[in-house]
Amino acid sequence: MTKAEIVEQIYERVGFSKKEAAELVEKVFEIIKETLAEGEKVKVSGFGNFVVRHKNARKGRNPQTGQEILLDARKVLTFKPSLVLKNVLNDEDEVDEGNPQSIETVGEPSDIY
Amino acid sequence: MTKSGLIEEVARRTPHISKKDTEVVVNTIFESMIESLREGERIEIRGFGSFQVKVREAREGRNPKTGAPVQISAKRTPFFKVGKELKEMVDESPDPDVEKQEAVL
């Protein structure tokens, strides 16, 4: 699936013009990117959380030469899928009501509903 | 930022589209992505990243409390690989500590 196919889905399901749908899809990813570029996390309930993590500098090795190199401290983006998404992929109930306080939803009640 | 924050911001930048419509579109974006992943499809958003479903093989695990072996069945798990552009943007993002200090002020 590409951005163009997401636009197509919005056109089909919501009835927006392709132009408007494309504009909105563009904006959504643009805003998510800008937010992450500020170092702020983005939480999409029912989908997952995008979190910027700081990695300390460490010694590594060039796997080809075995030579030791220093890897600088850096920031990386991690994606933690929501329980809902994980369950959907495994054809389980979308929300496991017996276990509402999953790791992903602790302290974030809005993620459950 | 949460999904509702995202909807607010999209609505703010597209004043010609109602907030209600914006909400429907944002939800549809993620719903269609979930359905695509459910079908085992790969999603590629240029400049952002790609999502892919990988299968984790069945394995024998242990109950951490009792130490008893438990059978863990095969699982499908979504993976995200950050795109080059976003990867660079994130690496240059301000430190979280700095951000916290600013938030206090």
Backbone of each chain as ProteinMPNN parsed JSONL, in Angstrom:
{"seq_chain_A": "MTKAEIVEQIYERVGFSKKEAAELVEKVFEIIKETLAEGEKVKVSGFGNFVVRHKNARKGRNPQTGQEILLDARKVLTFKPSLVLKNVLNDEDEVDEGNPQSIETVGEPSDIY", "coords_chain_A": {"N_chain_A": [[0.855, -1.201, 0.0], [0.5, 2.196, -0.81], [0.866, 5.802, -0.427], [-0.799, 6.877, -2.345], [-2.667, 4.849, -2.62], [-3.897, 4.917, -0.164], [-5.145, 7.363, -0.335], [-6.947, 6.747, -2.369], [-8.567, 4.924, -0.981], [-9.806, 6.652, 0.833], [-11.208, 8.279, -0.861], [-12.99, 6.382, -1.913], [-14.326, 5.39, 0.406], [-15.102, 7.571, 2.011], [-15.915, 9.474, 0.315], [-14.69, 11.802, -0.423], [-13.197, 14.235, -2.631], [-10.488, 13.267, -4.772], [-8.464, 15.071, -4.729], [-8.82, 16.568, -2.378], [-8.66, 14.49, -0.526], [-6.034, 13.658, -0.945], [-4.666, 15.909, -0.114], [-5.272, 15.966, 2.615], [-4.172, 13.519, 3.499], [-1.507, 13.96, 2.974], [-1.041, 16.108, 4.755], [-1.456, 14.83, 7.223], [0.708, 12.98, 7.472], [2.774, 14.772, 7.277], [2.452, 16.364, 9.587], [2.816, 14.444, 11.589], [5.479, 13.813, 11.118], [6.741, 16.305, 11.58], [6.185, 16.637, 14.292], [7.576, 14.485, 15.45], [10.093, 15.236, 14.695], [10.521, 17.262, 16.424], [11.137, 15.902, 18.585], [9.092, 14.955, 20.008], [6.677, 12.497, 21.026], [4.313, 10.527, 19.128], [1.097, 9.412, 19.485], [-1.092, 7.078, 18.372], [-4.117, 5.975, 18.948], [-5.268, 2.656, 18.86], [-3.649, 2.039, 16.799], [-0.744, 2.571, 17.099], [2.268, 3.667, 18.838], [4.598, 6.207, 18.098], [7.824, 6.763, 18.973], [10.521, 8.81, 19.934], [13.738, 7.846, 20.591], [16.635, 8.124, 22.62], [19.907, 7.21, 21.899], [22.83, 6.184, 23.424], [26.312, 7.0, 22.834], [28.415, 4.462, 21.537], [30.783, 1.744, 21.397], [31.439, 0.148, 18.384], [31.713, -2.3, 15.768], [33.143, -2.596, 12.589], [31.542, -4.758, 10.59], [32.675, -6.021, 8.44], [35.466, -5.62, 8.394], [36.162, -5.922, 10.991], [37.209, -3.966, 12.452], [37.408, -1.686, 15.16], [35.038, 0.837, 15.887], [33.824, 4.101, 16.815], [30.565, 4.709, 17.621], [28.489, 7.422, 17.309], [26.414, 9.17, 19.708], [22.93, 9.073, 19.199], [19.636, 9.768, 17.903], [16.805, 7.774, 17.621], [13.93, 6.5, 15.879], [11.238, 4.741, 17.194], [8.693, 2.304, 16.798], [5.87, 1.34, 18.451], [3.597, -1.072, 18.272], [0.036, -0.957, 18.806], [-1.949, -2.819, 21.143], [-4.373, -3.475, 20.07], [-3.878, -3.447, 17.287], [-1.988, -5.519, 17.128], [-3.536, -7.666, 17.951], [-5.518, -7.705, 15.973], [-4.063, -8.506, 13.754], [-3.62, -11.084, 14.388], [-6.019, -12.228, 14.302], [-7.514, -12.072, 16.646], [-9.737, -11.069, 19.313], [-10.515, -7.621, 19.091], [-10.23, -5.896, 21.282], [-9.013, -6.95, 24.252], [-10.92, -7.501, 26.786], [-10.581, -8.627, 29.213], [-8.124, -7.978, 29.985], [-7.49, -5.122, 30.32], [-5.502, -3.362, 31.102], [-3.026, -3.315, 29.524], [0.484, -3.356, 28.708], [0.926, -1.347, 26.867], [-1.139, 0.422, 27.331], [-1.075, 1.394, 29.847], [-1.448, 4.022, 32.088], [-2.498, 5.599, 30.192], [-5.367, 6.062, 29.586], [-6.94, 6.902, 27.472], [-6.137, 5.495, 25.313], [-7.383, 3.103, 25.354], [-10.014, 3.33, 24.713]], "CA_chain_A": [[0.0, 0.0, 0.0], [1.236, 3.461, -0.892], [0.067, 6.973, -0.087], [-1.826, 7.0, -3.386], [-3.732, 3.882, -2.336], [-4.63, 5.414, 1.008], [-5.996, 8.414, -0.907], [-7.992, 6.004, -3.09], [-9.473, 4.386, 0.033], [-10.592, 7.753, 1.389], [-12.107, 8.639, -1.964], [-14.031, 5.352, -2.002], [-15.095, 5.178, 1.636], [-15.632, 8.786, 2.611], [-16.517, 10.263, -0.738], [-13.955, 13.038, -0.659], [-12.518, 14.285, -3.925], [-9.129, 12.762, -4.624], [-7.607, 16.215, -4.443], [-8.935, 16.854, -0.938], [-8.142, 13.331, 0.2], [-4.568, 13.694, -1.055], [-4.201, 17.027, 0.71], [-5.372, 15.566, 4.017], [-3.198, 12.454, 3.771], [-0.224, 14.668, 2.98], [-0.962, 16.88, 6.009], [-1.349, 13.914, 8.362], [2.079, 12.483, 7.608], [3.615, 15.948, 7.489], [2.35, 16.757, 10.998], [3.46, 13.401, 12.395], [6.921, 13.989, 10.928], [7.172, 17.532, 12.272], [6.1, 16.401, 15.735], [8.694, 13.611, 15.808], [11.325, 16.019, 14.493], [10.652, 18.08, 17.636], [11.474, 14.973, 19.658], [7.857, 14.614, 20.725], [6.105, 11.243, 20.533], [2.98, 10.577, 18.519], [0.358, 8.226, 19.885], [-2.315, 6.883, 17.596], [-4.83, 4.889, 19.611], [-5.744, 1.634, 17.943], [-2.62, 1.763, 15.797], [0.522, 2.401, 17.794], [2.971, 4.876, 19.267], [5.906, 6.5, 17.521], [8.571, 7.378, 20.059], [11.924, 9.124, 19.67], [14.598, 7.349, 21.678], [18.026, 8.553, 22.594], [20.871, 6.111, 22.037], [24.145, 6.681, 23.824], [27.451, 6.631, 22.0], [28.949, 3.156, 21.939], [31.788, 1.195, 20.492], [30.925, -0.892, 17.493], [32.731, -2.883, 14.907], [32.829, -2.756, 11.184], [31.381, -6.209, 10.486], [33.496, -6.584, 7.367], [36.896, -5.607, 8.702], [36.367, -6.212, 12.404], [37.844, -2.794, 13.042], [36.57, -1.036, 16.157], [34.7, 2.227, 15.565], [32.97, 4.725, 17.818], [29.28, 5.155, 17.077], [28.036, 8.61, 18.036], [25.08, 9.184, 20.305], [21.981, 9.477, 18.159], [18.237, 9.567, 18.244], [16.156, 6.89, 16.659], [12.484, 6.427, 15.994], [10.729, 3.382, 17.378], [7.236, 2.173, 16.686], [5.329, 0.29, 19.303], [2.22, -1.309, 17.813], [-0.954, -1.059, 19.88], [-2.467, -4.163, 21.384], [-5.469, -3.662, 19.105], [-3.281, -3.815, 15.998], [-1.369, -6.845, 17.24], [-4.6, -8.663, 18.0], [-6.179, -7.76, 14.664], [-3.201, -9.276, 12.851], [-3.668, -12.487, 14.77], [-7.435, -12.597, 14.307], [-8.063, -12.184, 17.99], [-10.654, -9.974, 19.606], [-9.799, -6.354, 18.958], [-9.843, -5.436, 22.614], [-9.121, -8.0, 25.246], [-11.506, -6.818, 27.938], [-10.114, -9.255, 30.44], [-6.794, -7.461, 30.286], [-7.488, -3.774, 29.757], [-4.285, -2.629, 31.426], [-1.855, -3.888, 28.864], [1.665, -2.497, 28.849], [0.803, -0.174, 26.003], [-2.183, 1.355, 27.695], [-0.91, 1.851, 31.22], [-1.284, 5.464, 32.252], [-3.011, 6.309, 29.021], [-6.687, 5.468, 29.431], [-7.555, 7.263, 26.207], [-5.747, 4.521, 24.302], [-8.22, 1.905, 25.411], [-11.348, 3.561, 24.152]], "C_chain_A": [[0.886, 1.244, 0.0], [0.309, 4.608, -0.47], [-1.086, 7.135, -1.079], [-2.986, 6.043, -3.128], [-4.537, 4.269, -1.1], [-5.618, 6.492, 0.538], [-7.201, 7.779, -1.61], [-9.055, 5.46, -2.111], [-10.376, 5.479, 0.609], [-11.629, 8.213, 0.365], [-13.281, 7.66, -2.025], [-14.924, 5.303, -0.766], [-15.777, 6.435, 2.157], [-16.285, 9.676, 1.564], [-15.884, 11.631, -0.944], [-13.405, 13.038, -2.08], [-11.096, 13.806, -3.703], [-8.163, 13.882, -4.254], [-7.611, 16.521, -2.942], [-8.359, 15.715, -0.104], [-6.617, 13.347, 0.205], [-3.986, 14.773, -0.158], [-4.193, 16.623, 2.189], [-4.347, 14.49, 4.376], [-1.8, 13.058, 3.886], [-0.014, 15.372, 4.319], [-0.744, 15.952, 7.206], [0.092, 13.446, 8.54], [3.067, 13.623, 7.848], [3.627, 16.339, 8.979], [3.016, 15.714, 11.904], [4.983, 13.575, 12.318], [7.441, 15.201, 11.702], [7.211, 17.327, 13.785], [7.279, 15.55, 16.201], [10.025, 14.343, 15.666], [11.577, 16.961, 15.665], [11.051, 17.207, 18.824], [10.261, 14.526, 20.458], [7.273, 13.322, 20.164], [4.708, 11.453, 19.951], [2.27, 9.276, 18.841], [-0.937, 8.139, 19.099], [-3.056, 5.695, 18.197], [-5.381, 3.927, 18.574], [-4.724, 1.265, 16.885], [-1.262, 1.528, 16.461], [1.149, 3.735, 18.142], [4.315, 4.994, 18.565], [6.683, 7.282, 18.572], [10.027, 7.607, 19.648], [12.745, 8.661, 20.865], [16.034, 7.806, 21.488], [18.931, 7.34, 22.776], [22.219, 6.711, 22.389], [25.216, 6.275, 22.814], [27.956, 5.271, 22.464], [30.003, 2.718, 20.933], [31.139, 0.128, 19.641], [32.067, -1.441, 16.677], [32.247, -2.867, 13.484], [32.724, -4.265, 10.944], [32.267, -6.84, 9.41], [34.98, -6.676, 7.748], [37.189, -5.971, 10.149], [36.995, -5.04, 13.145], [36.886, -2.1, 14.013], [36.301, 0.417, 15.762], [33.802, 2.788, 16.666], [31.691, 5.217, 17.144], [28.781, 6.31, 17.931], [26.676, 8.384, 18.695], [24.114, 9.638, 19.212], [20.57, 9.283, 18.667], [17.589, 8.728, 17.167], [14.653, 6.875, 16.917], [12.07, 4.981, 16.191], [9.222, 3.407, 17.263], [6.804, 1.032, 17.573], [3.88, 0.05, 18.906], [1.256, -1.421, 18.991], [-1.416, -2.51, 20.0], [-3.567, -4.481, 20.376], [-4.909, -4.129, 17.761], [-2.684, -5.216, 16.052], [-2.436, -7.94, 17.235], [-5.294, -8.82, 16.657], [-5.365, -8.635, 13.704], [-3.233, -10.765, 13.164], [-5.101, -12.995, 14.907], [-7.994, -12.869, 15.683], [-9.038, -11.037, 18.198], [-9.884, -8.671, 19.606], [-9.359, -5.8, 20.3], [-10.066, -6.58, 23.593], [-9.616, -7.377, 26.537], [-11.047, -7.404, 29.256], [-8.777, -8.679, 30.884], [-6.664, -6.03, 29.758], [-6.207, -3.005, 30.041], [-3.072, -3.315, 30.809], [-0.703, -2.904, 29.026], [1.49, -1.206, 28.058], [-0.165, 0.877, 26.532], [-2.049, 1.885, 29.113], [-0.704, 3.367, 31.252], [-1.837, 6.262, 31.095], [-4.411, 5.768, 28.707], [-7.319, 5.767, 28.067], [-7.217, 6.257, 25.11], [-6.695, 3.326, 24.255], [-9.518, 2.121, 24.648], [-11.307, 4.18, 22.783]], "O_chain_A": [[1.883, 1.321, 0.718], [-0.873, 4.401, -0.195], [-2.203, 7.486, -0.698], [-4.144, 6.376, -3.381], [-5.729, 3.973, -1.012], [-6.774, 6.52, 0.962], [-8.334, 8.233, -1.451], [-10.257, 5.525, -2.37], [-11.564, 5.255, 0.841], [-12.778, 8.495, 0.705], [-14.431, 8.073, -2.171], [-16.144, 5.189, -0.884], [-16.89, 6.377, 2.68], [-17.111, 10.529, 1.89], [-16.477, 12.512, -1.567], [-13.174, 11.98, -2.666], [-10.556, 13.915, -2.603], [-7.173, 13.663, -3.556], [-6.563, 16.705, -2.323], [-7.665, 15.939, 0.888], [-5.987, 13.083, 1.229], [-2.948, 14.58, 0.475], [-3.239, 16.899, 2.916], [-3.727, 14.548, 5.438], [-1.023, 12.709, 4.775], [1.044, 15.253, 4.937], [0.054, 16.251, 8.093], [0.634, 13.511, 9.644], [4.07, 13.452, 8.54], [4.684, 16.61, 9.549], [3.696, 16.065, 12.869], [5.679, 13.494, 13.33], [8.458, 15.121, 12.391], [8.132, 17.776, 14.467], [7.906, 15.849, 17.217], [10.965, 14.099, 16.423], [12.704, 17.408, 15.878], [11.276, 17.706, 19.927], [10.384, 13.812, 21.453], [7.362, 13.072, 18.962], [4.028, 12.433, 20.254], [2.753, 8.188, 18.526], [-1.775, 9.038, 19.164], [-2.673, 4.544, 17.985], [-5.897, 4.342, 17.536], [-4.906, 0.291, 16.155], [-0.706, 0.431, 16.395], [0.632, 4.794, 17.788], [5.066, 4.025, 18.45], [6.245, 8.346, 19.009], [10.676, 6.722, 19.09], [12.475, 9.039, 22.005], [16.563, 7.866, 20.378], [18.741, 6.543, 23.695], [22.69, 7.637, 21.728], [25.041, 5.33, 22.044], [27.924, 4.967, 23.656], [30.103, 3.224, 19.816], [30.374, -0.699, 20.139], [33.23, -1.089, 16.875], [31.069, -3.1, 13.212], [33.718, -4.978, 11.082], [32.571, -8.032, 9.459], [35.651, -7.668, 7.465], [38.326, -6.29, 10.497], [37.274, -5.131, 14.34], [35.7, -1.947, 13.722], [37.212, 1.138, 15.354], [33.11, 2.042, 17.359], [31.731, 6.031, 16.221], [28.667, 6.179, 19.149], [25.901, 7.52, 18.285], [24.454, 10.493, 18.395], [20.347, 8.705, 19.731], [17.793, 8.939, 15.971], [14.179, 7.191, 18.008], [12.495, 4.098, 15.446], [8.567, 4.398, 17.587], [7.299, -0.09, 17.465], [3.02, 0.888, 19.178], [1.625, -1.924, 20.052], [-1.282, -3.306, 19.071], [-3.678, -5.608, 19.893], [-5.407, -5.088, 17.172], [-2.858, -6.006, 15.124], [-2.274, -8.989, 16.612], [-5.622, -9.934, 16.247], [-5.93, -9.413, 12.935], [-2.915, -11.599, 12.316], [-5.365, -14.026, 15.525], [-8.823, -13.757, 15.879], [-9.148, -10.143, 17.359], [-8.742, -8.613, 20.063], [-8.245, -5.295, 20.437], [-11.174, -7.099, 23.73], [-8.84, -6.795, 27.295], [-11.119, -6.749, 30.296], [-8.353, -8.873, 32.023], [-5.851, -5.75, 28.877], [-5.86, -2.089, 29.296], [-2.205, -3.828, 31.517], [-0.902, -1.76, 29.434], [1.855, -0.123, 28.514], [-0.039, 2.064, 26.231], [-2.832, 2.737, 29.533], [0.124, 3.908, 30.519], [-1.658, 7.478, 31.033], [-4.614, 5.103, 27.691], [-8.13, 4.987, 27.568], [-7.917, 6.171, 24.101], [-6.791, 2.631, 23.244], [-10.046, 1.204, 24.019], [-12.355, 4.431, 22.188]]}, "seq_chain_B": "MTKSGLIEEVARRTPHISKKDTEVVVNTIFESMIESLREGERIEIRGFGSFQVKVREAREGRNPKTGAPVQISAKRTPFFKVGKELKEMVDESPDPDVEKQEAVL", "coords_chain_B": {"N_chain_B": [[1.916, 13.968, 21.233], [-1.401, 13.102, 20.535], [-3.898, 11.064, 18.821], [-6.19, 12.66, 18.7], [-5.068, 15.17, 18.989], [-3.629, 15.275, 16.669], [-5.688, 15.275, 14.786], [-6.848, 17.761, 15.402], [-4.761, 19.482, 14.631], [-4.49, 18.946, 11.908], [-6.988, 19.824, 11.087], [-6.757, 22.521, 11.721], [-4.929, 23.333, 9.829], [-6.257, 22.942, 7.499], [-8.534, 24.793, 6.835], [-10.717, 24.905, 5.159], [-11.952, 22.521, 5.309], [-14.193, 20.682, 7.281], [-13.934, 19.999, 10.834], [-15.04, 17.656, 11.66], [-15.097, 16.137, 9.317], [-12.377, 15.953, 8.926], [-11.653, 14.379, 11.053], [-12.929, 11.979, 10.368], [-11.471, 11.321, 8.098], [-8.828, 11.05, 9.082], [-9.185, 8.863, 10.773], [-9.949, 6.988, 8.856], [-7.625, 6.743, 7.375], [-5.849, 5.376, 9.138], [-7.374, 3.09, 9.604], [-7.535, 1.94, 7.052], [-4.88, 1.375, 6.673], [-4.434, -0.526, 8.659], [-6.08, -2.575, 7.747], [-4.79, -3.216, 5.4], [-2.356, -4.197, 6.372], [-3.344, -6.363, 7.683], [-4.011, -7.974, 5.615], [-1.604, -8.825, 4.994], [-0.07, -7.211, 3.49], [2.523, -4.906, 2.486], [3.25, -1.638, 3.62], [4.16, 1.377, 2.222], [5.244, 4.537, 2.879], [6.424, 7.184, 1.377], [9.274, 9.023, 2.399], [8.55, 8.823, 4.96], [8.263, 6.123, 6.109], [8.174, 2.484, 6.284], [5.803, -0.155, 6.75], [5.517, -3.473, 7.842], [4.416, -6.832, 8.055], [5.627, -9.328, 10.095], [6.34, -12.758, 10.735], [6.449, -14.336, 13.798], [8.007, -17.144, 14.85], [6.601, -20.126, 16.347], [7.398, -20.914, 19.701], [9.023, -22.316, 22.602], [8.353, -21.023, 25.678], [8.833, -19.626, 28.968], [7.02, -19.509, 31.985], [7.511, -16.692, 33.753], [7.166, -16.496, 36.51], [6.724, -19.065, 37.657], [8.46, -20.653, 36.28], [7.685, -22.689, 34.735], [7.509, -24.459, 31.651], [5.991, -23.03, 28.776], [3.978, -23.247, 25.856], [4.385, -21.114, 23.185], [2.501, -19.796, 20.693], [2.827, -19.31, 17.079], [3.105, -15.98, 15.868], [1.829, -13.033, 14.345], [3.436, -10.043, 13.758], [3.551, -6.494, 13.612], [5.999, -4.497, 11.974], [7.955, -1.544, 11.892], [9.81, 0.393, 9.701], [11.876, 3.065, 9.685], [11.886, 5.774, 7.375], [14.421, 7.283, 5.254], [14.485, 10.131, 5.217], [12.875, 10.919, 7.442], [14.264, 9.622, 9.425], [16.623, 11.069, 9.543], [15.615, 13.546, 10.286], [14.637, 13.0, 12.842], [16.957, 12.294, 14.177], [18.171, 14.706, 14.374], [16.574, 16.003, 16.115], [15.563, 18.028, 18.968], [16.942, 17.511, 22.278], [15.214, 15.427, 24.619], [15.324, 16.291, 27.286], [15.846, 19.013, 27.139], [13.535, 19.766, 25.959], [11.697, 19.256, 27.991], [12.453, 21.118, 29.916], [11.801, 23.448, 28.578], [9.078, 23.145, 28.464], [8.347, 23.554, 31.054], [8.861, 26.197, 31.523]], "CA_chain_B": [[0.708, 14.235, 20.451], [-2.303, 11.95, 20.414], [-4.663, 11.11, 17.577], [-7.072, 13.834, 18.699], [-4.195, 16.315, 18.734], [-3.314, 15.212, 15.245], [-6.908, 15.712, 14.083], [-6.932, 19.212, 15.631], [-3.741, 20.178, 13.858], [-4.858, 18.812, 10.489], [-8.155, 20.709, 10.904], [-6.272, 23.9, 11.772], [-4.215, 23.643, 8.589], [-7.16, 22.832, 6.345], [-9.748, 25.477, 7.313], [-11.838, 24.712, 4.239], [-12.547, 21.21, 5.557], [-14.704, 20.683, 8.657], [-13.174, 19.162, 11.756], [-15.696, 16.341, 11.658], [-14.596, 15.442, 8.128], [-10.96, 15.682, 9.167], [-11.613, 13.243, 11.967], [-13.289, 10.783, 9.596], [-10.355, 11.008, 7.191], [-7.691, 10.537, 9.867], [-9.531, 7.498, 11.182], [-9.949, 6.12, 7.673], [-6.217, 6.488, 7.006], [-5.284, 4.304, 9.956], [-8.16, 1.87, 9.385], [-7.146, 1.297, 5.792], [-3.528, 0.832, 6.866], [-4.571, -1.749, 9.454], [-6.631, -3.617, 6.873], [-3.735, -3.602, 4.467], [-1.419, -5.049, 7.114], [-4.057, -7.588, 7.998], [-3.919, -8.809, 4.416], [-0.204, -9.211, 4.818], [0.552, -6.278, 2.555], [3.509, -3.977, 2.996], [2.843, -0.25, 3.398], [5.318, 2.256, 2.092], [4.932, 5.958, 2.814], [7.712, 7.784, 1.026], [9.709, 10.105, 3.279], [8.12, 8.521, 6.32], [8.764, 4.799, 6.465], [7.354, 1.376, 5.798], [5.277, -1.099, 7.736], [5.489, -4.816, 7.31], [4.062, -7.838, 9.049], [6.545, -10.461, 10.124], [5.834, -13.872, 11.545], [7.336, -14.843, 14.853], [7.805, -18.591, 14.941], [6.183, -20.691, 17.629], [8.562, -21.274, 20.509], [8.701, -22.673, 23.972], [8.786, -20.001, 26.63], [8.669, -20.032, 30.359], [6.287, -18.619, 32.88], [8.579, -16.093, 34.566], [6.919, -16.668, 37.945], [6.854, -20.446, 38.108], [9.523, -21.345, 35.559], [7.091, -23.786, 33.972], [7.553, -24.205, 30.215], [4.697, -22.813, 28.107], [4.082, -23.203, 24.406], [3.957, -19.835, 22.622], [2.187, -20.075, 19.292], [3.343, -18.357, 16.085], [2.401, -14.703, 15.957], [2.151, -12.041, 13.322], [3.763, -8.782, 14.43], [3.89, -5.415, 12.691], [7.283, -3.827, 12.131], [8.074, -0.262, 11.202], [11.187, 0.788, 9.359], [11.828, 4.509, 9.436], [12.437, 6.217, 6.092], [15.677, 8.033, 5.35], [14.241, 11.549, 5.53], [12.399, 11.03, 8.826], [15.36, 9.156, 10.276], [17.536, 12.198, 9.709], [14.9, 14.587, 11.035], [14.562, 12.575, 14.248], [18.301, 12.326, 14.751], [18.502, 16.103, 14.641], [15.561, 16.588, 17.002], [16.121, 18.498, 20.243], [16.979, 16.534, 23.365], [13.997, 15.402, 25.432], [15.531, 17.076, 28.509], [15.692, 20.408, 26.75], [12.115, 19.946, 25.705], [11.014, 19.297, 29.287], [12.745, 22.407, 30.537], [11.011, 24.472, 27.889], [7.672, 22.951, 28.801], [8.133, 24.086, 32.403], [8.905, 27.66, 31.459]], "C_chain_B": [[-0.12, 12.953, 20.318], [-3.078, 12.068, 19.109], [-5.588, 12.323, 17.556], [-6.288, 15.116, 18.47], [-3.841, 16.411, 17.259], [-4.497, 15.73, 14.419], [-7.068, 17.233, 14.191], [-6.001, 19.979, 14.7], [-4.035, 20.1, 12.357], [-6.006, 19.779, 10.19], [-7.718, 22.18, 10.862], [-5.617, 24.301, 10.447], [-5.082, 23.52, 7.342], [-8.506, 23.458, 6.715], [-10.973, 25.287, 6.396], [-12.515, 23.358, 4.422], [-12.98, 21.159, 7.029], [-13.904, 19.719, 9.53], [-13.736, 17.739, 11.785], [-15.172, 15.502, 10.485], [-13.131, 15.056, 8.305], [-10.808, 14.449, 10.042], [-11.902, 11.94, 11.219], [-12.114, 10.358, 8.711], [-9.168, 10.427, 7.958], [-7.966, 9.102, 10.31], [-9.473, 6.531, 10.003], [-8.519, 5.785, 7.239], [-5.678, 5.299, 7.808], [-6.057, 2.996, 9.803], [-7.723, 1.168, 8.11], [-5.733, 0.724, 5.885], [-3.59, -0.486, 7.639], [-5.093, -2.888, 8.579], [-5.587, -4.13, 5.896], [-2.723, -4.539, 5.141], [-2.053, -6.399, 7.421], [-4.011, -8.551, 6.805], [-2.482, -9.2, 4.107], [0.555, -8.307, 3.871], [1.572, -5.397, 3.254], [3.012, -2.573, 2.689], [4.098, 0.588, 3.269], [4.871, 3.696, 1.911], [6.255, 6.674, 2.575], [8.044, 8.972, 1.936], [9.36, 9.848, 4.73], [8.684, 7.17, 6.772], [7.882, 3.709, 5.911], [6.954, 0.456, 6.947], [5.192, -2.464, 7.075], [5.125, -5.785, 8.419], [5.058, -8.983, 8.965], [5.973, -11.539, 11.026], [6.886, -14.265, 12.555], [7.012, -16.314, 15.027], [7.304, -19.002, 16.327], [7.433, -21.086, 18.41], [8.115, -21.686, 21.894], [9.243, -21.598, 24.902], [8.625, -20.522, 28.038], [7.827, -19.015, 31.109], [7.327, -18.017, 33.825], [8.409, -16.295, 36.071], [7.231, -18.083, 38.411], [8.0, -21.184, 37.43], [9.002, -22.492, 34.709], [7.145, -23.478, 32.478], [6.142, -24.002, 29.651], [4.934, -22.732, 26.606], [3.563, -21.855, 23.918], [3.729, -20.051, 21.126], [2.763, -18.998, 18.374], [2.477, -17.107, 16.094], [2.78, -13.801, 14.802], [2.332, -10.692, 14.014], [4.087, -7.701, 13.409], [5.25, -4.807, 13.015], [7.286, -2.536, 11.349], [9.541, 0.004, 10.922], [11.128, 2.249, 8.959], [12.485, 4.843, 8.097], [13.625, 7.138, 6.303], [15.45, 9.473, 5.825], [13.835, 11.729, 6.998], [13.488, 10.616, 9.812], [16.317, 10.312, 10.572], [16.895, 13.319, 10.533], [14.894, 14.262, 12.527], [15.925, 12.664, 14.914], [18.712, 13.753, 15.118], [17.496, 16.773, 15.585], [16.192, 17.031, 18.317], [16.064, 17.412, 21.304], [15.697, 16.587, 24.184], [14.119, 16.253, 26.69], [15.306, 18.559, 28.251], [14.208, 20.718, 26.586], [11.327, 20.086, 27.014], [11.21, 20.647, 29.969], [11.902, 23.516, 29.911], [9.546, 24.388, 28.279], [7.352, 23.554, 30.159], [8.029, 25.609, 32.354], [7.604, 28.277, 30.917]], "O_chain_B": [[0.404, 11.877, 20.03], [-2.935, 13.049, 18.378], [-5.758, 12.951, 16.51], [-6.783, 16.045, 17.831], [-3.767, 17.499, 16.689], [-4.328, 16.514, 13.485], [-7.381, 17.907, 13.209], [-6.381, 20.97, 14.076], [-3.848, 21.075, 11.63], [-5.997, 20.467, 9.169], [-8.237, 22.974, 10.078], [-5.729, 25.443, 10.001], [-4.683, 23.944, 6.257], [-9.498, 22.75, 6.888], [-12.112, 25.487, 6.816], [-13.524, 23.07, 3.778], [-12.22, 21.549, 7.915], [-13.29, 18.769, 9.046], [-12.999, 16.761, 11.916], [-14.85, 14.324, 10.639], [-12.701, 13.979, 7.89], [-9.954, 13.595, 9.804], [-11.217, 10.935, 11.408], [-11.81, 9.17, 8.597], [-8.576, 9.433, 7.537], [-7.093, 8.237, 10.231], [-9.006, 5.399, 10.135], [-8.245, 4.672, 6.789], [-5.128, 4.35, 7.248], [-5.469, 1.916, 9.864], [-7.56, -0.052, 8.089], [-5.424, -0.287, 5.254], [-2.885, -1.441, 7.312], [-4.612, -4.018, 8.659], [-5.516, -5.324, 5.607], [-2.294, -5.536, 4.559], [-1.387, -7.435, 7.419], [-3.977, -9.771, 6.97], [-2.195, -9.826, 3.086], [1.689, -8.6, 3.493], [1.494, -5.17, 4.462], [2.425, -2.332, 1.634], [4.994, 0.515, 4.11], [4.212, 4.04, 0.93], [7.098, 6.756, 3.468], [7.191, 9.819, 2.203], [9.814, 10.562, 5.625], [9.485, 7.099, 7.704], [6.949, 3.977, 5.154], [7.655, 0.315, 7.95], [4.841, -2.586, 5.902], [5.483, -5.582, 9.579], [5.298, -9.536, 7.892], [5.219, -11.26, 11.958], [8.049, -14.493, 12.221], [5.873, -16.68, 15.317], [7.546, -18.326, 17.328], [8.415, -21.544, 17.825], [6.98, -21.438, 22.303], [10.438, -21.306, 24.908], [8.324, -21.693, 28.265], [7.927, -17.81, 30.879], [7.951, -18.736, 34.605], [9.385, -16.27, 36.82], [7.908, -18.285, 39.419], [8.464, -22.211, 37.926], [9.773, -23.185, 34.045], [6.859, -22.351, 32.075], [5.214, -24.726, 30.013], [5.954, -22.217, 26.148], [2.422, -21.492, 24.204], [4.641, -20.436, 20.393], [3.139, -17.916, 18.826], [1.266, -17.176, 16.302], [3.921, -13.81, 14.341], [1.465, -10.258, 14.773], [4.813, -7.952, 12.447], [5.603, -4.625, 14.181], [6.693, -2.444, 10.274], [10.396, -0.141, 11.795], [10.426, 2.626, 8.02], [13.511, 4.266, 7.735], [13.814, 7.699, 7.383], [16.141, 9.962, 6.719], [14.379, 12.578, 7.704], [13.613, 11.19, 10.894], [16.757, 10.5, 11.707], [17.548, 13.952, 11.363], [15.116, 15.135, 13.366], [16.035, 13.062, 16.074], [19.491, 13.975, 16.044], [17.571, 17.98, 15.819], [17.216, 16.494, 18.738], [15.236, 16.503, 21.234], [15.152, 17.665, 24.419], [13.144, 16.87, 27.12], [14.665, 19.259, 29.036], [13.706, 21.76, 27.006], [10.423, 20.913, 27.13], [10.277, 21.234, 30.517], [11.369, 24.39, 30.596], [8.859, 25.401, 28.41], [6.234, 24.011, 30.397], [7.218, 26.218, 33.051], [7.499, 29.498, 30.809]]}, "name": "protein", "num_of_chains": 2, "seq": "MTKAEIVEQIYERVGFSKKEAAELVEKVFEIIKETLAEGEKVKVSGFGNFVVRHKNARKGRNPQTGQEILLDARKVLTFKPSLVLKNVLNDEDEVDEGNPQSIETVGEPSDIYMTKSGLIEEVARRTPHISKKDTEVVVNTIFESMIESLREGERIEIRGFGSFQVKVREAREGRNPKTGAPVQISAKRTPFFKVGKELKEMVDESPDPDVEKQEAVL"}
